[in-house]
Amino acid sequence: MALGFTLEQVAGMAPGVFTAEVMQAIAEELAQLSPMAASDLPVPPKLTLWQRLLARLASWRARRASQR
């Protein structure tokens, strides 16, 4: 559930941890990161047949569990 939260939303749940100074420091560090072009990303490894089947099974089970 919290995976979709923004940093500001998480900070609201822990104001003692994410003070204004901490949030400013995080913003400054993030501003120093340079974006990466898609062409610079490594090529993902090819999955074997069994790995693909396991991934599909896990996805299917997750969808099924969320519908309950």
Buried (B, 14 or more C-beta within 10 A) or exposed (E): EEEEEEEEEEBEEEEEEBEEEEEEEEEEEEEEEEEEEEEEEEEEEEEEEEEEEEEEEEEEEEEEEEEE
